[in-house]
Amino acid sequence: KALLLISAEEPLGRQKLSKLLQIGETSVRNLIRRLSEKGIVAVDLVGGCTLTELGRKLVESFKGFARAISKVDELIKGEMKLDVYSYAAVFSVDVTSCINVLKLRDAAIRFGASSALVIRVEGGKAKLPPGDVGEDMYPDLRTLRAALGMKDGESALVAFSGTPELAERAVLLTALEACIACETH
């Protein structure tokens, strides 16, 4: 999330990054130090953090794979509402072609979600793999597909949690893990 924020607002200072990430300045200082040591960010003591060429490549690769990450709890009203808060990551590919659906959902839970759904679009309709139950049974799938602008061949992960922070964390970390798995697949 820090890299995405820096990319969107660079240069970004430590105080503002701390506020955006909702973590303390000491934690941000340590994060920036580690990212700088890995050559992912450059630090200007006056201007703040910017991405290096490596940092830009990492962010662009991730954004090319997970083209949208957004809060979706207002879109899910019916039986699919598995907890109070939910975030979705839309993948530019059918992620189920390189990762087992259950492993993907398990990863989201390992990263803090209380539950998760994987959605894929085929024939213009959203479906829940592996059984491919679709929009006819769960109208919220149609709403999600339309609101997220999902097209044929794309997929999404929706992570649910009792707090917005955990739902967002789970979807971001699972999306990153999926990005790495699909690139090596």
Phi and psi restraints in degrees (value plus and minus 20) as a CYANA .aco file:
   2 ALA   PHI     -80.2   -40.2
   2 ALA   PSI     -63.6   -23.6
   3 LEU   PHI     -84.8   -44.8
   3 LEU   PSI     -59.5   -19.5
   4 LEU   PHI     -84.4   -44.4
   4 LEU   PSI     -60.5   -20.5
   5 LEU   PHI     -86.7   -46.7
   5 LEU   PSI     -64.3   -24.3
   6 ILE   PHI     -81.9   -41.9
   6 ILE   PSI     -63.8   -23.8
   7 SER   PHI     -77.9   -37.9
   7 SER   PSI     -61.0   -21.0
   8 ALA   PHI     -94.9   -54.9
   8 ALA   PSI     -48.6    -8.6
   9 GLU   PHI    -149.2  -109.2
   9 GLU   PSI      -2.0    38.0
  10 GLU   PHI     -83.9   -43.9
  10 GLU   PSI     125.2   165.2
  11 PRO   PHI     -94.6   -54.6
  11 PRO   PSI     126.3   166.3
  12 LEU   PHI    -144.4  -104.4
  12 LEU   PSI     104.8   144.8
  13 GLY   PHI     -98.8   -58.8
  13 GLY   PSI     141.6   181.6
  14 ARG   PHI     -80.7   -40.7
  14 ARG   PSI     -63.2   -23.2
  15 GLN   PHI     -83.5   -43.5
  15 GLN   PSI     -64.9   -24.9
  16 LYS   PHI     -87.8   -47.8
  16 LYS   PSI     -60.2   -20.2
  17 LEU   PHI     -83.0   -43.0
  17 LEU   PSI     -60.2   -20.2
  18 SER   PHI     -79.5   -39.5
  18 SER   PSI     -64.4   -24.4
  19 LYS   PHI     -86.2   -46.2
  19 LYS   PSI     -64.1   -24.1
  20 LEU   PHI     -86.0   -46.0
  20 LEU   PSI     -56.9   -16.9
  21 LEU   PHI    -103.7   -63.7
  21 LEU   PSI     -32.2     7.8
  22 GLN   PHI      38.2    78.2
  22 GLN   PSI      23.1    63.1
  23 ILE   PHI    -154.0  -114.0
  23 ILE   PSI     143.9   183.9
  24 GLY   PHI     -88.3   -48.3
  24 GLY   PSI     138.4   178.4
  25 GLU   PHI     -83.7   -43.7
  25 GLU   PSI     -53.1   -13.1
  26 THR   PHI     -83.7   -43.7
  26 THR   PSI     -62.4   -22.4
  27 SER   PHI     -83.4   -43.4
  27 SER   PSI     -60.6   -20.6
  28 VAL   PHI     -86.3   -46.3
  28 VAL   PSI     -61.3   -21.3
  29 ARG   PHI     -78.5   -38.5
  29 ARG   PSI     -64.9   -24.9
  30 ASN   PHI     -86.1   -46.1
  30 ASN   PSI     -60.7   -20.7
  31 LEU   PHI     -81.5   -41.5
  31 LEU   PSI     -68.0   -28.0
  32 ILE   PHI     -82.1   -42.1
  32 ILE   PSI     -61.3   -21.3
  33 ARG   PHI     -79.6   -39.6
  33 ARG   PSI     -66.7   -26.7
  34 ARG   PHI     -84.9   -44.9
  34 ARG   PSI     -61.8   -21.8
  35 LEU   PHI     -86.0   -46.0
  35 LEU   PSI     -56.7   -16.7
  36 SER   PHI     -87.4   -47.4
  36 SER   PSI     -62.4   -22.4
  37 GLU   PHI     -82.1   -42.1
  37 GLU   PSI     -50.3   -10.3
  38 LYS   PHI    -107.1   -67.1
  38 LYS   PSI     -20.8    19.2
  39 GLY   PHI      56.3    96.3
  39 GLY   PSI       2.5    42.5
  40 ILE   PHI    -114.8   -74.8
  40 ILE   PSI     -53.4   -13.4
  41 VAL   PHI    -147.1  -107.1
  41 VAL   PSI     134.7   174.7
  42 ALA   PHI    -133.6   -93.6
  42 ALA   PSI     124.7   164.7
  43 VAL   PHI    -138.7   -98.7
  43 VAL   PSI     105.7   145.7
  44 ASP   PHI    -128.9   -88.9
  44 ASP   PSI     102.3   142.3
  45 LEU   PHI     -79.9   -39.9
  45 LEU   PSI     -45.9    -5.9
  46 VAL   PHI    -114.9   -74.9
  46 VAL   PSI     -67.2   -27.2
  47 GLY   PHI    -102.1   -62.1
  47 GLY   PSI     -54.0   -14.0
  48 GLY   PHI      93.3   133.3
  48 GLY   PSI    -179.4  -139.4
  49 CYS   PHI    -111.7   -71.7
  49 CYS   PSI     121.8   161.8
  50 THR   PHI    -152.9  -112.9
  50 THR   PSI     138.6   178.6
  51 LEU   PHI     -99.6   -59.6
  51 LEU   PSI     122.8   162.8
  52 THR   PHI    -102.4   -62.4
  52 THR   PSI     159.4   199.4
  53 GLU   PHI     -79.6   -39.6
  53 GLU   PSI     -62.1   -22.1
  54 LEU   PHI     -82.3   -42.3
  54 LEU   PSI     -63.9   -23.9
  55 GLY   PHI     -79.7   -39.7
  55 GLY   PSI     -62.4   -22.4
  56 ARG   PHI     -83.4   -43.4
  56 ARG   PSI     -62.2   -22.2
  57 LYS   PHI     -82.9   -42.9
  57 LYS   PSI     -62.5   -22.5
  58 LEU   PHI     -82.3   -42.3
  58 LEU   PSI     -66.8   -26.8
  59 VAL   PHI     -85.1   -45.1
  59 VAL   PSI     -64.5   -24.5
  60 GLU   PHI     -84.1   -44.1
  60 GLU   PSI     -58.8   -18.8
  61 SER   PHI     -82.1   -42.1
  61 SER   PSI     -66.1   -26.1
  62 PHE   PHI     -84.4   -44.4
  62 PHE   PSI     -65.7   -25.7
  63 LYS   PHI     -88.2   -48.2
  63 LYS   PSI     -47.2    -7.2
  64 GLY   PHI     -91.1   -51.1
  64 GLY   PSI     -49.4    -9.4
  65 PHE   PHI    -106.9   -66.9
  65 PHE   PSI     -73.3   -33.3
  66 ALA   PHI    -121.8   -81.8
  66 ALA   PSI      67.7   107.7
  67 ARG   PHI     -93.8   -53.8
  67 ARG   PSI     -35.9     4.1
  68 ALA   PHI    -172.9  -132.9
  68 ALA   PSI     116.1   156.1
  69 ILE   PHI    -152.0  -112.0
  69 ILE   PSI     102.5   142.5
  70 SER   PHI    -172.6  -132.6
  70 SER   PSI     139.1   179.1
  71 LYS   PHI     -95.7   -55.7
  71 LYS   PSI     111.6   151.6
  72 VAL   PHI    -149.1  -109.1
  72 VAL   PSI      -9.5    30.5
  73 ASP   PHI     -81.7   -41.7
  73 ASP   PSI     -45.2    -5.2
  74 GLU   PHI     -95.6   -55.6
  74 GLU   PSI     -37.4     2.6
  75 LEU   PHI    -106.7   -66.7
  75 LEU   PSI     -39.8     0.2
  76 ILE   PHI    -124.9   -84.9
  76 ILE   PSI      94.1   134.1
  77 LYS   PHI    -138.2   -98.2
  77 LYS   PSI     -49.7    -9.7
  78 GLY   PHI    -114.2   -74.2
  78 GLY   PSI    -161.9  -121.9
  79 GLU   PHI     -81.0   -41.0
  79 GLU   PSI     -42.5    -2.5
  80 MET   PHI     -97.8   -57.8
  80 MET   PSI     -28.6    11.4
  81 LYS   PHI     -96.4   -56.4
  81 LYS   PSI      76.4   116.4
  82 LEU   PHI    -111.4   -71.4
  82 LEU   PSI     -30.5     9.5
  83 ASP   PHI    -185.3  -145.3
  83 ASP   PSI     156.7   196.7
  84 VAL   PHI     -85.4   -45.4
  84 VAL   PSI     -64.5   -24.5
  85 TYR   PHI    -134.3   -94.3
  85 TYR   PSI     127.8   167.8
  86 SER   PHI    -170.6  -130.6
  86 SER   PSI     123.1   163.1
  87 TYR   PHI    -145.6  -105.6
  87 TYR   PSI     128.8   168.8
  88 ALA   PHI    -145.5  -105.5
  88 ALA   PSI     125.0   165.0
  89 ALA   PHI    -137.7   -97.7
  89 ALA   PSI     107.4   147.4
  90 VAL   PHI    -119.3   -79.3
  90 VAL   PSI     106.7   146.7
  91 PHE   PHI    -120.6   -80.6
  91 PHE   PSI     120.0   160.0
  92 SER   PHI     -94.4   -54.4
  92 SER   PSI     -21.0    19.0
  93 VAL   PHI    -153.0  -113.0
  93 VAL   PSI     149.1   189.1
  94 ASP   PHI    -101.2   -61.2
  94 ASP   PSI      77.4   117.4
  95 VAL   PHI     -81.5   -41.5
  95 VAL   PSI     -42.2    -2.2
  96 THR   PHI     -90.5   -50.5
  96 THR   PSI     -29.9    10.1
  97 SER   PHI     -98.0   -58.0
  97 SER   PSI     -37.3     2.7
  98 CYS   PHI    -143.1  -103.1
  98 CYS   PSI     -29.6    10.4
  99 ILE   PHI    -157.6  -117.6
  99 ILE   PSI     114.1   154.1
 100 ASN   PHI     -82.1   -42.1
 100 ASN   PSI     116.5   156.5
 101 VAL   PHI     -75.2   -35.2
 101 VAL   PSI     -64.7   -24.7
 102 LEU   PHI     -84.8   -44.8
 102 LEU   PSI     -57.6   -17.6
 103 LYS   PHI     -85.6   -45.6
 103 LYS   PSI     -58.0   -18.0
 104 LEU   PHI     -85.6   -45.6
 104 LEU   PSI     -66.0   -26.0
 105 ARG   PHI     -85.0   -45.0
 105 ARG   PSI     -60.5   -20.5
 106 ASP   PHI     -81.1   -41.1
 106 ASP   PSI     -58.4   -18.4
 107 ALA   PHI     -82.6   -42.6
 107 ALA   PSI     -63.6   -23.6
 108 ALA   PHI     -80.2   -40.2
 108 ALA   PSI     -60.7   -20.7
 109 ILE   PHI     -89.4   -49.4
 109 ILE   PSI     -60.4   -20.4
 110 ARG   PHI     -79.1   -39.1
 110 ARG   PSI     -52.8   -12.8
 111 PHE   PHI    -109.6   -69.6
 111 PHE   PSI     -12.4    27.6
 112 GLY   PHI      98.9   138.9
 112 GLY   PSI     -26.3    13.7
 113 ALA   PHI     -94.5   -54.5
 113 ALA   PSI     128.9   168.9
 114 SER   PHI    -101.6   -61.6
 114 SER   PSI     -47.5    -7.5
 115 SER   PHI    -182.6  -142.6
 115 SER   PSI     148.5   188.5
 116 ALA   PHI    -174.3  -134.3
 116 ALA   PSI     133.7   173.7
 117 LEU   PHI    -145.0  -105.0
 117 LEU   PSI     124.9   164.9
 118 VAL   PHI    -133.1   -93.1
 118 VAL   PSI     111.6   151.6
 119 ILE   PHI    -143.6  -103.6
 119 ILE   PSI     120.7   160.7
 120 ARG   PHI    -153.2  -113.2
 120 ARG   PSI     131.4   171.4
 121 VAL   PHI    -129.2   -89.2
 121 VAL   PSI     107.3   147.3
 122 GLU   PHI    -163.9  -123.9
 122 GLU   PSI     112.4   152.4
 123 GLY   PHI      41.7    81.7
 123 GLY   PSI      10.3    50.3
 124 GLY   PHI      57.3    97.3
 124 GLY   PSI     -13.1    26.9
 125 LYS   PHI    -146.6  -106.6
 125 LYS   PSI     125.0   165.0
 126 ALA   PHI    -102.6   -62.6
 126 ALA   PSI     119.0   159.0
 127 LYS   PHI    -157.2  -117.2
 127 LYS   PSI     135.5   175.5
 128 LEU   PHI    -124.4   -84.4
 128 LEU   PSI      86.1   126.1
 129 PRO   PHI     -96.0   -56.0
 129 PRO   PSI     139.4   179.4
 130 PRO   PHI    -106.1   -66.1
 130 PRO   PSI     -36.2     3.8
 131 GLY   PHI     -99.9   -59.9
 131 GLY   PSI     -31.4     8.6
 132 ASP   PHI      39.5    79.5
 132 ASP   PSI      15.1    55.1
 133 VAL   PHI     -86.5   -46.5
 133 VAL   PSI     119.9   159.9
 134 GLY   PHI    -148.6  -108.6
 134 GLY   PSI    -176.6  -136.6
 135 GLU   PHI     -80.9   -40.9
 135 GLU   PSI     -48.6    -8.6
 136 ASP   PHI     -84.4   -44.4
 136 ASP   PSI     -57.0   -17.0
 137 MET   PHI    -105.7   -65.7
 137 MET   PSI     -55.1   -15.1
 138 TYR   PHI    -145.5  -105.5
 138 TYR   PSI      72.6   112.6
 139 PRO   PHI     -78.0   -38.0
 139 PRO   PSI     -45.8    -5.8
 140 ASP   PHI     -80.6   -40.6
 140 ASP   PSI     -46.1    -6.1
 141 LEU   PHI     -83.4   -43.4
 141 LEU   PSI     -61.1   -21.1
 142 ARG   PHI     -82.9   -42.9
 142 ARG   PSI     -65.0   -25.0
 143 THR   PHI     -80.5   -40.5
 143 THR   PSI     -66.9   -26.9
 144 LEU   PHI     -82.2   -42.2
 144 LEU   PSI     -67.7   -27.7
 145 ARG   PHI     -75.5   -35.5
 145 ARG   PSI     -67.5   -27.5
 146 ALA   PHI     -87.8   -47.8
 146 ALA   PSI     -67.4   -27.4
 147 ALA   PHI     -85.2   -45.2
 147 ALA   PSI     -54.7   -14.7
 148 LEU   PHI    -108.9   -68.9
 148 LEU   PSI     -22.6    17.4
 149 GLY   PHI      43.4    83.4
 149 GLY   PSI      15.3    55.3
 150 MET   PHI     -95.4   -55.4
 150 MET   PSI     119.4   159.4
 151 LYS   PHI    -138.5   -98.5
 151 LYS   PSI     148.3   188.3
 152 ASP   PHI     -71.7   -31.7
 152 ASP   PSI     117.2   157.2
 153 GLY   PHI      68.0   108.0
 153 GLY   PSI     -27.2    12.8
 154 GLU   PHI    -116.5   -76.5
 154 GLU   PSI     143.3   183.3
 155 SER   PHI    -161.0  -121.0
 155 SER   PSI     151.2   191.2
 156 ALA   PHI    -168.3  -128.3
 156 ALA   PSI     135.5   175.5
 157 LEU   PHI    -138.7   -98.7
 157 LEU   PSI     110.9   150.9
 158 VAL   PHI    -135.3   -95.3
 158 VAL   PSI     101.0   141.0
 159 ALA   PHI    -127.6   -87.6
 159 ALA   PSI     113.1   153.1
 160 PHE   PHI    -131.4   -91.4
 160 PHE   PSI     129.3   169.3
 161 SER   PHI    -182.4  -142.4
 161 SER   PSI     147.7   187.7
 162 GLY   PHI     -98.2   -58.2
 162 GLY   PSI     -32.5     7.5
 163 THR   PHI    -150.2  -110.2
 163 THR   PSI     126.6   166.6
 164 PRO   PHI     -84.3   -44.3
 164 PRO   PSI     -53.8   -13.8
 165 GLU   PHI     -82.8   -42.8
 165 GLU   PSI     -63.8   -23.8
 166 LEU   PHI     -89.8   -49.8
 166 LEU   PSI     -57.5   -17.5
 167 ALA   PHI     -83.7   -43.7
 167 ALA   PSI     -64.2   -24.2
 168 GLU   PHI     -86.4   -46.4
 168 GLU   PSI     -64.1   -24.1
 169 ARG   PHI     -79.0   -39.0
 169 ARG   PSI     -66.5   -26.5
 170 ALA   PHI     -82.1   -42.1
 170 ALA   PSI     -62.7   -22.7
 171 VAL   PHI     -90.5   -50.5
 171 VAL   PSI     -58.7   -18.7
 172 LEU   PHI     -84.8   -44.8
 172 LEU   PSI     -68.9   -28.9
 173 LEU   PHI     -88.4   -48.4
 173 LEU   PSI     -57.1   -17.1
 174 THR   PHI     -88.4   -48.4
 174 THR   PSI     -59.4   -19.4
 175 ALA   PHI     -82.3   -42.3
 175 ALA   PSI     -61.1   -21.1
 176 LEU   PHI     -83.6   -43.6
 176 LEU   PSI     -65.3   -25.3
 177 GLU   PHI     -81.4   -41.4
 177 GLU   PSI     -60.7   -20.7
 178 ALA   PHI     -86.4   -46.4
 178 ALA   PSI     -59.8   -19.8
 179 CYS   PHI     -79.4   -39.4
 179 CYS   PSI     -67.3   -27.3
 180 ILE   PHI     -83.9   -43.9
 180 ILE   PSI     -65.2   -25.2
 181 ALA   PHI     -83.6   -43.6
 181 ALA   PSI     -61.5   -21.5
 182 CYS   PHI     -93.2   -53.2
 182 CYS   PSI     -51.4   -11.4
 183 GLU   PHI     -90.0   -50.0
 183 GLU   PSI     -51.0   -11.0
 184 THR   PHI    -110.9   -70.9
 184 THR   PSI     -26.1    13.9
